[in-house]
Amino acid sequence: MLSTYSGGSQTHTVTLPLGFDPTADFHVYEIDYGPGSVGFRVDGTLLQIWTSRLPRSSMFVYLNAWFPSWLAGQAASSDRTTYADWIDYTSG
């Protein structure tokens, strides 16, 4: 699920298939935010880009993994863990 928020309200959201099993290996998830656009990539592949209704002020990064009741599929039978190897911020 890819989303943007501006002024405390959600401005975009889309749920897209990744085309691979994200639990099989580590992957690089990227949010490319700059003047005029915000793009979302996984392993270098652009999944989504928006050029309107973009955030105009400071933002927070939330890293989570969850299984909402409305998501199709079988919920895990026990707790699972998500590992983040690194988080990098580049201003420019």
C-alpha distances in whole Angstrom, upper triangle without the diagonal:
4,7,10,13,17,20,18,16,13,13,10,7,6,4,6,9,10,14,15,15,13,16,19,19,18,16,15,12,13,13,16,17,20,22,21,18,14,13,10,12,12,16,17,15,14,11,10,13,14,18,18,18,17,17,21,22,21,18,17,14,13,12,11,11,11,12,12,14,13,11,13,15,18,17,19,23,23,21,19,19,16,18,18,21,20,19,20,21,23,24,26
4,7,11,14,17,16,14,11,11,8,5,5,6,8,11,11,15,17,17,15,18,21,20,19,16,15,11,11,10,12,13,16,19,17,14,11,10,7,10,11,15,16,14,12,9,8,10,11,14,15,14,13,14,18,19,18,15,15,13,12,12,13,13,14,15,15,18,16,15,17,19,22,21,22,26,26,24,22,21,18,19,18,21,20,18,19,18,20,21,23
4,7,10,14,12,11,7,7,5,4,7,9,11,14,15,19,20,21,19,21,24,24,22,19,17,14,13,10,13,12,15,17,16,13,10,10,9,13,15,18,18,17,15,12,10,11,10,13,13,11,10,11,15,16,16,13,13,12,11,13,13,15,15,17,16,19,17,16,19,22,24,23,24,28,28,25,24,23,20,21,20,22,21,18,19,19,20,21,22
4,7,10,10,9,6,6,5,7,10,12,15,18,18,22,24,24,22,24,27,26,24,21,19,15,14,10,12,10,13,14,13,11,8,10,10,14,17,20,20,19,16,14,11,11,9,11,10,9,7,7,11,12,12,10,11,11,12,14,15,17,18,20,19,22,20,20,23,25,27,26,28,31,31,28,26,25,22,23,21,24,22,19,19,17,19,19,20
4,7,6,5,4,5,7,9,13,15,18,21,22,26,27,27,25,27,30,29,27,24,22,18,17,13,15,12,14,15,15,13,11,13,14,18,20,24,23,22,20,18,15,14,12,13,11,8,7,6,10,10,11,9,10,11,12,15,17,19,19,21,20,23,22,22,25,27,29,28,29,33,32,29,28,27,24,25,23,26,24,20,21,19,20,20,21
4,5,5,6,6,9,12,16,19,21,25,25,29,30,31,28,31,34,33,30,27,25,21,19,15,16,13,14,14,14,13,12,15,17,20,23,26,25,25,22,20,17,16,13,13,11,7,6,4,7,8,10,9,12,14,15,18,20,22,23,25,24,26,25,25,29,31,33,32,33,36,35,33,31,30,27,28,26,28,26,22,22,20,21,20,21
4,6,8,9,13,15,19,22,25,28,29,32,34,34,31,34,37,36,33,30,28,24,22,19,19,16,17,17,16,16,16,19,20,24,26,30,29,29,26,24,21,19,16,16,14,10,10,7,8,8,10,10,13,16,17,20,22,25,25,27,25,28,27,27,31,33,35,33,35,38,37,34,33,32,29,30,28,31,28,25,25,22,23,22,23
4,7,9,12,14,18,20,23,27,27,31,32,32,30,31,35,34,31,29,27,24,22,19,20,17,19,19,19,18,17,20,20,24,26,29,29,28,26,24,21,20,18,18,16,12,12,9,11,11,11,10,12,14,15,18,19,22,22,24,22,25,24,25,28,31,32,30,32,35,34,31,30,29,27,28,26,29,27,24,24,22,24,23,25
4,6,9,11,15,18,21,24,26,29,31,31,28,31,34,33,31,29,27,23,22,19,20,17,19,19,18,17,16,18,19,23,25,28,28,27,24,22,19,18,16,17,14,10,11,10,12,13,14,12,14,16,16,19,19,21,21,23,20,23,21,22,26,29,31,29,31,34,33,31,30,29,27,29,27,30,28,25,25,24,25,24,26
4,6,7,11,14,17,21,22,26,27,27,25,28,31,30,28,26,24,20,19,16,18,16,18,19,17,16,14,16,16,20,22,25,25,24,21,19,16,15,13,15,13,9,10,10,13,14,15,13,14,15,14,17,18,19,19,20,18,21,19,19,23,26,28,26,28,31,31,29,28,27,25,27,25,28,26,23,24,23,24,24,25
4,7,11,14,17,20,22,25,27,28,26,29,32,31,29,26,24,20,19,16,16,15,16,16,14,13,12,14,15,19,21,25,24,23,19,17,14,13,10,11,9,6,7,9,12,14,15,14,15,16,17,19,20,21,21,22,21,23,21,21,24,27,30,29,31,34,34,32,30,30,27,28,27,29,27,24,24,23,24,23,24
4,7,11,13,17,18,21,24,25,23,26,29,28,27,24,22,18,17,14,15,14,16,17,15,12,11,12,12,16,18,22,21,19,16,14,11,10,8,11,9,8,9,11,14,16,17,15,16,16,16,18,19,20,20,20,19,21,19,19,21,24,27,26,28,32,32,30,28,28,25,27,25,28,26,23,24,22,23,23,24
4,7,10,14,15,19,21,21,20,23,26,26,24,21,20,17,16,14,16,15,18,19,17,15,12,12,12,15,16,20,20,18,15,12,10,11,10,13,13,12,12,13,17,19,19,16,17,16,15,16,16,17,17,17,16,18,16,15,18,21,23,23,25,28,29,27,25,25,22,24,23,26,25,22,23,23,24,24,25
4,6,10,12,15,18,19,18,21,23,24,23,20,19,16,16,14,16,17,20,21,19,16,13,12,11,13,15,18,19,16,14,10,9,11,11,14,15,14,15,16,20,22,22,19,19,18,17,17,17,16,16,16,15,17,15,13,15,18,21,21,24,27,28,26,25,24,22,24,23,26,25,23,24,24,25,26,27
4,7,10,12,15,15,15,18,20,21,20,18,18,15,16,15,18,19,22,24,22,19,16,14,12,13,14,17,18,16,14,10,10,13,14,18,18,18,18,19,23,24,24,21,20,18,17,16,15,14,14,14,13,15,12,10,12,15,18,18,20,24,25,23,22,22,20,22,21,24,24,22,24,24,26,27,28
4,6,9,12,13,13,16,18,19,19,16,16,14,15,15,17,19,22,24,22,19,16,14,11,12,11,15,16,13,12,8,9,12,14,18,19,20,20,21,25,26,26,23,22,20,18,18,17,15,16,15,15,17,15,12,13,15,18,19,21,25,25,24,22,22,20,21,21,23,24,22,24,24,26,27,28
4,6,8,10,10,14,15,16,17,14,16,14,16,17,19,21,25,27,25,22,19,16,13,12,11,14,15,13,13,9,12,15,18,21,23,24,23,25,28,29,29,25,24,22,20,18,17,15,16,15,16,18,15,12,12,13,16,17,19,23,24,23,21,21,19,20,21,23,23,23,24,25,27,29,30
4,5,8,8,11,12,13,13,11,12,11,13,15,18,20,24,26,25,21,18,15,12,10,8,10,12,10,11,8,11,15,18,22,24,24,23,25,28,29,28,25,24,20,19,17,17,15,16,16,17,20,18,15,15,15,18,18,19,23,24,23,20,19,17,18,18,20,20,20,22,23,25,27,28
4,7,9,12,12,13,14,12,14,14,16,18,21,24,27,29,28,24,21,18,15,13,10,12,14,11,13,11,14,18,21,24,27,28,27,28,32,33,32,28,27,24,23,21,20,18,19,18,20,22,20,16,16,16,18,19,20,24,25,24,21,21,19,20,20,22,23,23,24,26,28,30,31
4,6,9,8,10,12,10,13,13,16,19,21,25,28,31,30,26,23,20,16,14,11,11,14,12,15,13,17,20,23,27,29,30,29,30,33,34,32,29,27,24,22,20,19,16,18,17,20,22,21,17,16,15,17,18,18,22,23,22,19,19,17,18,18,19,21,22,24,26,27,30,31
4,5,6,8,10,10,13,14,17,20,23,26,29,32,32,28,25,21,18,16,12,13,16,15,17,16,19,22,25,29,31,31,30,30,34,34,32,29,27,23,21,18,17,14,15,15,18,20,19,16,15,13,14,15,15,18,19,18,15,15,14,15,16,18,20,21,23,26,28,31,32
4,6,6,7,7,10,11,14,17,20,23,27,30,30,26,22,19,16,14,10,11,14,14,16,15,18,21,24,27,29,29,27,28,31,31,29,26,23,20,18,15,14,11,13,14,17,19,19,16,16,15,16,15,15,18,18,17,13,13,11,12,13,14,16,17,20,22,25,28,29
4,6,7,9,12,13,17,20,23,26,30,33,33,29,26,23,19,17,14,14,18,18,20,18,21,24,27,31,32,32,30,30,34,33,31,27,25,21,19,15,14,11,13,14,17,19,20,16,17,15,15,14,13,16,15,14,11,10,9,10,12,14,17,18,21,24,27,30,32
4,7,9,13,15,18,22,25,28,31,35,34,31,27,24,21,18,14,14,17,18,20,19,23,26,29,32,34,35,33,33,36,36,34,30,28,24,22,19,17,15,17,17,21,23,23,20,19,17,17,17,15,18,18,17,14,13,12,12,14,15,18,20,22,26,28,31,33
4,6,10,13,16,20,22,26,29,32,33,29,26,23,19,16,13,11,15,16,19,19,22,25,28,31,33,34,32,31,34,34,32,28,26,22,21,17,17,15,18,19,22,25,25,22,22,20,20,20,18,21,20,19,15,13,11,11,12,12,15,17,19,23,25,28,30
4,7,10,13,17,19,23,26,29,30,26,23,20,17,14,11,10,13,15,17,18,20,23,26,29,31,31,29,29,31,31,28,25,23,19,18,15,15,14,17,19,22,25,26,22,23,22,22,21,19,22,21,19,15,13,10,9,9,8,11,13,15,19,21,24,26
4,6,10,13,16,19,22,26,26,23,20,17,13,10,7,6,10,11,14,14,17,19,22,25,28,28,26,26,28,28,26,23,21,17,17,14,14,14,17,19,22,25,25,21,22,22,22,22,21,24,23,21,17,15,12,11,10,10,11,12,14,17,19,22,24
4,6,10,12,16,19,23,23,20,17,14,11,8,6,5,8,10,12,13,15,17,20,23,25,26,23,23,25,25,23,20,19,15,15,13,14,15,18,20,23,26,26,23,24,24,25,24,23,27,26,23,20,17,13,12,10,10,9,10,11,13,15,18,20
4,7,10,13,16,20,20,17,13,11,8,6,5,6,8,9,10,10,12,14,17,19,22,22,19,19,22,22,20,17,16,12,12,11,12,13,16,18,20,24,23,21,22,23,24,23,23,26,25,23,19,17,13,13,10,11,11,10,11,12,14,17,19
4,6,9,13,16,17,14,10,8,6,5,6,8,8,9,9,10,11,12,14,17,19,19,17,17,19,19,17,15,14,11,13,12,14,16,19,21,23,26,25,23,25,26,27,26,26,30,29,26,23,20,16,16,13,13,12,10,9,10,11,14,15
4,6,10,13,14,10,7,6,5,7,9,11,11,11,10,10,10,10,11,14,16,16,13,13,15,16,14,12,12,10,12,12,15,16,19,22,23,26,25,23,25,27,28,27,28,31,30,27,24,22,18,18,15,16,14,11,10,10,11,12,14
4,7,10,11,8,5,5,6,8,11,13,11,12,10,11,10,9,10,12,14,15,12,12,14,15,14,13,14,12,15,15,18,20,23,25,26,29,28,26,28,30,32,31,31,35,34,31,28,26,22,21,18,19,16,13,12,10,10,11,11
4,7,8,6,4,6,9,11,15,17,15,15,13,14,12,10,10,10,12,13,9,9,11,11,11,10,12,12,15,16,19,22,24,26,27,30,29,27,30,32,34,32,33,37,35,33,30,28,24,23,20,21,18,15,13,11,10,10,10
4,6,6,6,9,12,14,18,19,17,18,15,16,14,11,11,10,12,13,10,10,10,11,12,12,15,15,18,20,23,25,28,30,30,34,32,31,33,35,37,36,37,40,39,36,34,31,28,27,24,24,21,18,15,12,11,9,8
4,6,8,11,15,17,21,23,20,20,17,19,16,13,11,9,11,12,9,10,9,11,13,14,17,18,21,23,26,28,31,33,33,36,34,33,36,38,40,39,40,43,42,39,37,35,31,30,27,28,25,21,19,16,14,12,10
4,7,10,14,17,20,23,20,20,16,17,14,10,8,6,7,9,8,10,10,13,15,16,19,19,22,24,26,28,30,32,32,35,33,32,34,36,39,38,39,43,42,40,37,35,32,31,28,29,27,23,21,18,17,15,14
4,7,10,13,17,19,17,16,13,13,10,7,6,4,7,9,7,9,11,14,15,15,17,17,19,21,23,25,27,29,29,32,30,28,31,33,35,35,36,39,39,36,34,32,28,28,25,26,24,21,19,17,16,15,14
4,7,10,14,16,15,14,11,11,8,6,5,7,9,10,7,9,11,13,14,12,14,14,16,17,20,21,23,25,25,28,27,25,27,30,32,31,32,36,35,33,30,28,25,25,22,23,21,18,16,15,14,14,14
4,7,10,13,11,10,7,8,6,4,6,9,12,13,11,12,15,17,17,15,16,14,16,17,19,20,22,24,24,27,26,24,26,27,30,29,30,34,33,31,28,26,23,23,20,21,19,17,16,15,15,15,15
4,7,10,9,8,6,6,5,6,9,12,15,15,13,14,17,19,18,15,16,13,14,14,16,17,19,21,21,25,23,21,23,24,26,26,27,30,30,28,25,23,19,20,17,19,17,15,15,14,15,17,17
4,6,6,5,4,5,7,9,12,15,18,19,17,18,21,22,21,18,18,15,16,15,17,17,20,21,23,26,24,22,23,24,26,26,26,30,30,27,24,22,19,18,16,17,16,14,14,15,15,17,18
4,5,5,7,7,10,12,16,19,21,22,20,21,24,24,23,20,19,16,16,15,16,16,18,20,22,25,24,20,21,22,24,24,24,27,27,25,21,20,16,16,14,15,15,14,15,16,17,20,21
4,6,9,10,13,15,19,22,24,26,23,24,27,27,25,23,22,19,19,17,18,18,21,22,25,28,27,23,24,24,26,26,25,29,28,26,23,21,17,16,14,14,14,14,15,17,17,20,21
4,6,9,12,13,17,19,22,24,22,23,25,26,25,22,22,19,20,19,20,21,23,25,27,30,29,26,26,27,29,29,29,32,32,30,26,24,20,19,17,17,16,15,15,16,16,19,19
4,6,9,11,15,18,21,23,21,23,25,26,26,23,23,20,21,20,21,21,23,24,26,28,27,24,24,25,27,28,28,32,32,30,26,25,21,21,19,19,19,18,18,19,19,21,21
4,6,8,11,14,17,19,18,19,22,24,23,21,21,19,20,19,21,21,23,24,25,28,26,23,24,25,28,28,29,33,33,31,28,26,22,22,20,21,20,19,18,18,18,20,20
4,7,11,14,16,18,17,19,22,24,23,21,21,18,19,18,19,19,20,21,22,24,22,20,21,22,25,25,26,30,30,29,26,25,21,22,20,22,21,19,19,20,20,22,22
4,7,10,13,14,13,16,19,21,21,19,19,18,18,18,19,20,21,22,22,25,22,20,22,24,27,27,28,32,32,30,28,26,23,24,22,23,22,20,20,20,20,21,21
4,7,10,12,11,13,16,18,19,17,19,18,19,20,21,22,24,25,25,27,25,23,25,27,30,30,31,35,35,33,30,29,25,26,24,25,23,21,20,19,19,19,18
4,6,8,8,11,14,16,18,16,18,18,19,21,22,23,24,26,25,28,25,24,26,29,31,31,33,37,36,34,32,31,27,28,26,27,25,22,22,20,20,19,19
4,7,7,10,12,16,17,17,19,20,21,23,25,27,28,29,28,31,29,28,30,32,35,35,36,40,40,38,35,34,31,31,28,30,27,24,23,21,20,19,18
4,5,9,11,14,17,17,19,20,22,24,26,27,28,29,28,31,28,28,30,33,36,35,37,41,40,38,36,35,32,32,30,32,29,26,25,23,22,21,20
4,7,9,12,15,14,17,18,20,22,24,26,26,28,26,29,27,27,29,32,35,34,36,39,39,37,35,34,31,31,29,31,29,25,25,22,22,21,21
4,6,9,12,11,14,15,17,20,22,24,25,27,26,29,27,27,29,32,34,33,35,38,38,35,33,32,28,29,26,28,26,22,21,19,18,17,17
4,6,8,8,11,13,15,18,20,23,24,26,26,29,27,27,30,33,35,33,34,38,37,34,32,30,27,27,25,27,24,20,19,17,17,16,16
4,7,9,13,15,18,21,23,26,28,30,29,32,31,31,34,36,38,37,38,41,40,37,35,33,30,30,27,29,26,22,21,17,17,15,16
4,6,10,13,16,19,22,25,27,30,29,32,31,31,34,37,38,36,37,40,39,35,34,32,29,29,26,27,24,20,19,16,16,14,15
4,7,10,13,17,20,23,25,28,28,31,31,30,33,35,37,34,35,38,36,33,31,29,26,25,22,24,21,17,16,13,14,12,14
4,7,10,13,16,19,21,24,24,27,27,26,30,32,33,31,31,34,32,29,28,25,22,22,19,21,19,15,15,12,14,13,16
4,6,10,13,16,18,21,22,25,25,25,28,29,30,28,28,31,29,26,24,22,19,19,16,19,16,13,13,12,14,14,17
4,7,10,13,16,19,20,23,24,23,26,27,28,25,25,28,27,23,21,19,16,16,13,15,13,10,11,10,13,14,17
4,6,10,12,16,16,20,21,20,23,24,24,22,22,25,23,20,18,16,13,14,12,15,13,11,13,13,17,18,21
4,7,10,14,15,19,20,18,21,22,22,20,19,22,20,17,15,12,9,10,9,12,11,10,13,14,17,19,22
4,7,10,12,16,17,15,18,18,19,16,16,18,17,14,12,10,8,10,10,13,14,13,16,17,21,23,26
4,7,10,13,15,13,15,15,15,12,12,15,14,11,9,8,7,10,11,14,16,15,19,20,24,26,29
4,6,10,11,10,13,13,13,10,10,13,12,10,9,10,10,13,15,18,19,19,22,24,27,29,32
4,6,8,7,9,9,9,7,8,11,12,11,10,12,12,16,18,21,23,22,25,27,30,32,35
4,5,6,9,10,11,9,11,14,15,14,14,16,16,19,21,24,25,24,27,28,31,33,35
4,6,8,9,10,8,12,14,15,15,16,18,19,22,24,28,29,28,31,32,35,37,39
4,6,9,11,11,14,16,18,18,19,20,20,24,25,29,30,29,31,32,35,36,38
4,6,9,9,12,15,17,17,16,18,18,21,23,26,27,26,29,30,33,35,36
4,7,9,12,15,17,18,18,20,20,23,25,28,29,29,31,33,35,37,39
4,6,9,12,15,16,16,18,18,22,24,27,29,29,32,33,36,38,40
4,6,9,12,13,13,16,18,21,24,27,29,29,32,34,37,40,42
4,6,9,10,11,14,15,19,21,25,27,27,31,32,36,38,40
4,5,7,8,11,13,17,20,23,25,26,30,32,35,38,40
4,7,9,13,16,19,22,25,28,29,33,35,38,41,44
4,6,10,13,17,20,23,26,27,30,33,36,39,42
4,7,10,13,17,20,22,23,27,29,33,36,39
4,7,10,14,16,19,20,24,27,30,33,36
4,6,10,13,15,17,21,23,27,30,33
4,7,10,12,14,17,20,23,26,29
4,6,9,11,15,18,21,24,27
4,6,7,11,14,17,21,24
4,7,10,14,17,20,23
4,6,10,13,17,19
4,7,10,13,17
4,7,10,13
4,7,10
4,6
4
